[in-house]
Structure formats: structure tokens, C-alpha cells
Amino acid sequence: MVLYAPLGLLFIKVVSDDDDASAVSYSVVAKSVAVFLGIPLGAAIFTQFVLRKIAGDEWYAKVFIKWACPWSLIGLLFTVLVLLASQGHQVIHQTVSVVRVAAPLIVYFLVIFSINLYITHRLGFGYKLSATQSFTAASNNFELAIAVAVATFRPDSDQALASTVGPLIEVPVLLALVYVVKWIGGRWNWKD
């Protein structure tokens, strides 16, 4: 989380040959990261330590977690829906750009997932842990990338469009990989 803003600036100002790169400031990127990662992290730390101490472990696990879990999913879906809706016009009208971004992402997800699944299997990890690690390795934090791109370059920029394509590709590819890993688990007779 701390390195996201410096890495973002490195890629935007040094690696990229974008003309808009000079307009990017560290403070804008850092504020985006603080809002989209810092606030949820602070809320998680608060609920983990303060609520557990006040209400007890049993209440925290049986009442609060059951109440909070659906809200985190709803929040994620709402964020993705709003961000995708704001880019819908560009996604439809810049099909070639979408395909140029989507093709390497599909290859990335498939390669990283497959390599991680194979390595964890060879190292003797159980099915559940290997599948979890593979999905974690292949997934990305596109919601943060979208927020940084929109805050840094404008909502109608090519950078915002490119970061919006990520979840459009990530979600269906990783959902398809759920069925693949279930099939592999049965085929290899993979136990925990």
C-alpha cells in the first residue's frame, strides 16, 4: 500500500511515454490510494481490535462478521458497477483499444494461475490452499487502478479506459478458472 504511489509514478513518469505524465503529481496518486485502501484498512483494523475487545470474540465472529460480509461484497459490486458505468460509453466506442488491453490480460491471468497451481501442487500443498494461492496470484486490484487513473488523468482518458477493462476481463476469466480448477482437482484426485 505504501509503495503503490511511488510505483505508480515510476510507471507513469519513467516507463510511459505519455505526454500527460508531467501533469501527474505524487499527492494525487497518494490521496487516491489513501482513500481507496487506507479507509477500508483503517475500518478493518478498528473492527478487528476495538470491536473484538468491546464485544468479545464470540459476538464478533457470530454476529458482526455475518452482518458485515454481505456489505463488503455489496460495496465491491457497487464500486465496480459505478466505475464501469462511468466508462461504458468509451468501452463500447473504443473496441480496438479494449481488445488491445484485453488480450494480454487474458494471457496474464491464464499463465500466472497455471504456473502457481502447478508449483503449489508439485510442492505438495493441498487442493484448497493451492486453489486459493493461484486465484490470489492471478487476481489484481483493478478497483484501485481505476480510482488512481480517474483521479490522475480524468474519467474520459485512455488510462481510465484501460484500467476499466481489467475487471471486465478478470471476473469472467477467473470464474471460468473456478471450473477448471475443480475439474483438475477431481482429475488429479487432489486431496487437502
C-alpha positions as CSV (number, residue, x, y, z in Angstrom):
1,M,0.0,0.0,0.0
2,V,2.8,2.4,0.9
3,L,4.7,1.6,-2.4
4,Y,1.6,1.9,-4.7
5,A,2.0,5.7,-5.2
6,P,5.8,5.6,-5.9
7,L,5.4,2.7,-8.2
8,G,2.5,4.4,-10.0
9,L,4.7,7.5,-10.6
10,L,7.6,5.3,-11.7
11,F,5.4,3.6,-14.4
12,I,3.6,6.8,-15.4
13,K,6.6,9.2,-15.5
14,V,9.6,7.0,-16.3
15,V,8.3,3.9,-18.1
16,S,5.4,5.5,-20.0
17,D,6.0,7.8,-23.0
18,D,2.7,9.6,-22.3
19,D,2.5,13.3,-22.8
20,D,0.2,13.7,-19.9
21,A,2.8,12.2,-17.5
22,S,4.2,15.6,-16.5
23,A,0.8,16.6,-15.1
24,V,0.7,13.7,-12.6
25,S,1.6,14.5,-9.1
26,Y,2.5,12.3,-6.2
27,S,-0.1,13.9,-3.9
28,V,-3.0,13.0,-6.3
29,V,-1.9,9.4,-6.6
30,A,-1.2,9.1,-2.8
31,K,-4.6,10.6,-1.9
32,S,-6.4,8.1,-4.2
33,V,-4.5,5.2,-2.6
34,A,-5.2,6.6,0.9
35,V,-9.0,6.9,0.2
36,F,-9.5,3.6,-1.6
37,L,-7.1,1.5,0.5
38,G,-6.5,3.5,3.7
39,I,-10.1,3.9,4.7
40,P,-11.0,0.2,4.3
41,L,-7.8,-0.8,6.1
42,G,-8.5,1.6,9.0
43,A,-12.0,0.3,9.3
44,A,-10.8,-3.3,9.3
45,I,-8.2,-2.6,11.9
46,F,-10.8,-0.8,14.0
47,T,-13.3,-3.6,13.8
48,Q,-10.7,-6.3,14.3
49,F,-9.2,-4.9,17.5
50,V,-11.7,-2.5,19.1
51,L,-15.0,-4.3,18.5
52,R,-13.4,-7.7,19.5
53,K,-12.2,-6.1,22.7
54,I,-15.5,-4.4,23.5
55,A,-18.0,-7.1,22.4
56,G,-15.9,-10.3,22.7
57,D,-14.7,-12.9,20.2
58,E,-17.9,-14.9,20.1
59,W,-20.1,-11.9,19.2
60,Y,-17.6,-10.6,16.7
61,A,-17.5,-14.0,14.9
62,K,-21.1,-15.0,15.1
63,V,-22.9,-11.6,14.8
64,F,-20.7,-8.9,13.3
65,I,-18.8,-10.9,10.7
66,K,-22.1,-12.4,9.5
67,W,-23.6,-8.9,9.2
68,A,-20.5,-7.3,7.6
69,C,-19.6,-9.9,5.0
70,P,-22.6,-9.2,2.6
71,W,-21.9,-5.5,2.9
72,S,-18.3,-5.8,1.8
73,L,-19.5,-7.7,-1.3
74,I,-22.2,-5.2,-2.0
75,G,-19.7,-2.4,-1.7
76,L,-17.3,-4.0,-4.1
77,L,-20.1,-4.7,-6.6
78,F,-21.3,-1.1,-6.3
79,T,-17.8,0.3,-6.8
80,V,-17.2,-1.8,-9.9
81,L,-20.7,-1.0,-11.2
82,V,-20.3,2.7,-10.8
83,L,-16.8,2.7,-12.3
84,L,-17.8,0.6,-15.2
85,A,-20.9,2.6,-15.9
86,S,-18.8,5.8,-16.0
87,Q,-16.6,4.2,-18.7
88,G,-19.4,2.3,-20.6
89,H,-19.5,4.8,-23.5
90,Q,-15.8,4.5,-24.1
91,V,-15.8,0.7,-23.8
92,I,-18.4,0.5,-26.5
93,H,-16.9,3.1,-28.8
94,Q,-13.2,2.1,-28.5
95,T,-13.4,-1.6,-29.2
96,V,-9.9,-1.9,-30.7
97,S,-8.4,-0.3,-27.6
98,V,-10.4,-2.7,-25.4
99,V,-9.2,-5.7,-27.3
100,R,-5.6,-4.4,-27.2
101,V,-5.8,-4.3,-23.4
102,A,-7.9,-7.5,-23.0
103,A,-5.7,-9.9,-25.0
104,P,-2.5,-9.6,-22.8
105,L,-4.7,-9.6,-19.6
106,I,-6.3,-12.9,-20.6
107,V,-2.8,-14.4,-21.2
108,Y,-1.6,-13.0,-17.9
109,F,-4.4,-14.5,-15.9
110,L,-4.1,-17.9,-17.5
111,V,-0.3,-18.1,-17.3
112,I,0.0,-16.8,-13.7
113,F,-2.8,-19.0,-12.5
114,S,-1.5,-22.1,-14.2
115,I,2.1,-21.6,-13.1
116,N,1.1,-21.0,-9.5
117,L,-1.3,-24.0,-9.5
118,Y,1.4,-26.3,-10.9
119,I,4.1,-25.1,-8.5
120,T,1.8,-25.4,-5.4
121,H,0.7,-28.9,-6.5
122,R,4.3,-30.0,-7.0
123,L,5.3,-28.6,-3.6
124,G,2.6,-30.8,-2.0
125,F,0.1,-28.2,-1.0
126,G,-3.4,-29.3,-0.5
127,Y,-6.2,-28.6,-3.1
128,K,-7.8,-25.7,-1.1
129,L,-4.6,-23.9,-0.4
130,S,-3.3,-24.3,-3.9
131,A,-6.5,-23.0,-5.5
132,T,-6.6,-20.1,-3.1
133,Q,-3.0,-19.1,-3.8
134,S,-3.5,-19.4,-7.5
135,F,-6.5,-17.2,-7.5
136,T,-4.8,-14.7,-5.3
137,A,-1.7,-14.6,-7.5
138,A,-3.8,-14.2,-10.7
139,S,-6.1,-11.5,-9.4
140,N,-5.4,-7.8,-9.4
141,N,-6.7,-4.8,-7.6
142,F,-8.3,-3.1,-10.6
143,E,-10.7,-1.0,-8.5
144,L,-7.7,0.9,-7.1
145,A,-6.2,1.2,-10.5
146,I,-9.4,2.7,-11.9
147,A,-9.6,5.1,-9.0
148,V,-6.0,6.3,-9.5
149,A,-6.4,6.5,-13.2
150,V,-9.6,8.6,-13.0
151,A,-8.1,10.9,-10.3
152,T,-4.9,11.3,-12.1
153,F,-5.9,11.5,-15.8
154,R,-9.6,12.3,-15.9
155,P,-12.6,9.9,-16.2
156,D,-12.7,10.1,-20.0
157,S,-8.9,9.3,-20.5
158,D,-7.4,6.3,-22.3
159,Q,-5.8,5.4,-19.0
160,A,-9.1,5.2,-17.2
161,L,-10.5,3.1,-20.1
162,A,-7.6,0.7,-19.9
163,S,-8.0,0.2,-16.1
164,T,-11.7,-0.3,-16.5
165,V,-11.2,-3.1,-19.0
166,G,-9.3,-5.1,-16.3
167,P,-12.3,-6.2,-14.2
168,L,-14.3,-6.8,-17.4
169,I,-11.7,-9.4,-18.3
170,E,-10.7,-10.6,-14.8
171,V,-14.1,-11.6,-13.5
172,P,-15.2,-13.9,-16.3
173,V,-11.7,-15.4,-16.7
174,L,-11.3,-16.2,-13.0
175,L,-14.9,-17.5,-12.9
176,A,-14.0,-19.9,-15.7
177,L,-10.9,-20.9,-13.9
178,V,-13.0,-21.9,-10.9
179,Y,-14.5,-24.7,-13.1
180,V,-11.1,-25.6,-14.5
181,V,-9.5,-26.0,-11.0
182,K,-12.5,-28.0,-9.8
183,W,-12.0,-30.3,-12.8
184,I,-8.3,-30.6,-12.3
185,G,-8.8,-31.3,-8.6
186,G,-11.1,-34.2,-9.5
187,R,-8.8,-35.5,-12.3
188,W,-5.7,-35.4,-10.2
189,N,-7.6,-36.8,-7.2
190,W,-6.2,-33.9,-5.3
191,K,-6.9,-34.0,-1.5
192,D,-6.3,-31.5,1.2
